[in-house]
Amino acid sequence: MKRTVLFLAFLLALLCVVGTGCSSNNSDERWDYRDGFVVAKEGDKILVVRDKVADSKAPLSEILENAKPNAMWISVDKADYDAVTVDDRVSINFPNGGVINQSYPAQTTADVDKK
């Protein structure tokens, strides 16, 4: 009995090491916040996610759930707000280093440029 338990523990550990049983998702990689895709605009803010969204017309709650944790509301000036539209890829520039509130979605103030 003890050998069987040890063998099963070894097998489980081996599966995790090989990656077939405990693999990680690529979306778990940290987002560097340097660029992303606009998925919504509201007031003086734009919502940017790391990866392109397959259906930008999907409900925002669904987009946020699929993008989690890689979404950020960015307060921008009027010129930047007017220069971008939903589905645009943008580069994000943080003046003076920028501070990012790590709520979900994250929140910050930045300059954005359409790519």
N, C-alpha and C positions, 0 to 999 in steps of 0.2 A: 504494500500500500504506500509506504513512504517513498519507494522508488518511483511509483507512478506519479505521485504529486511532484517530486523533483523533476521528473521527465517533462511533465506538463508545464511547469514553471520555466524550465529551460527552453522548451519549444515556444512559449509565449514571448520570452525575452528575445529569442532569435527572430521571430516574426517582426517584432518592433525594430530591431536593429536593421533588418533587411528592408523595412519600410512598407511591407504589405499590410501590416496590421495596425500600425500607429503612424501613418504618414501624415505630414503636415500639408496644409493647403497653401498654395502660392500667394493667396490673398492675405496671408498672415504677415507677409513681408512689410516692413515699415515704409510708409509713404514719406517721401522727402519734402513734400509740399511745394515743389518747384514748378510743377505744371499739372494740369488736369483738364477736365471737361465740364463745361457749364451745363447744369441740368435744370436750373430754375433761376428766376430773377424776381426780387420782391423788394419794394421800397428802394433803398440805396444799397442793397446787398445782392450778391450772386451766390448761388450754391454750386460748389465745384466738387467733383468726385475724381478719384485717381484714374479709374479706367472708363473707357467709352461705354456708354449705356446702350444696350441693344434696342430698347424701346423707350425713347425719351418722352413718349406720350403716356407711359404707364403712370399710375398714381405715385405721387411723391413718396408716400410711405413705403411703397414697394421698392422704389429706386434706392431709398435710404437703407432699407433692410438688406438689399443685395450688395450695397457698397460698404456696409459696415465693416470696419471702423473708419473707412477712408472717404470721409465727406467733410466739407468745411464751408460755413457761411462766411463770406468775405465782404466786409463793408468797403465800398469803393467810392471814388469821387464820380461826379456826374459824367465826365468825359469817358471814363473807363466803363461805366454802366451802359452808356449809350453805344459804345463801340463794340460790345459783344452781344451775341444772341445765344439762345439755348442750342446745344450741340457743338458750339465752338470749342476748339482746344485753346487753352490759354497758358501763358507763363505767369507765374506769381512772383512778385518782387516785394520783399518786406523792407520798408524803409526803417533805418535804425535798428536792424536786427529783428524787429517784430516780436510780438507776444501772441501766443496762440492759446486760447482757452480750450482745454482738452475735454470739454463736454462732448456730447454727441448729438448732432454734428459739432465739430470744433468750430470756434468763432475767432475771427481776427480782423484786422484792418490791413489792407495791402493794395498795391498797384497791380493791375493785370494788363497783359498785352495779348491780343489775338495772335495765334501762331499761324 
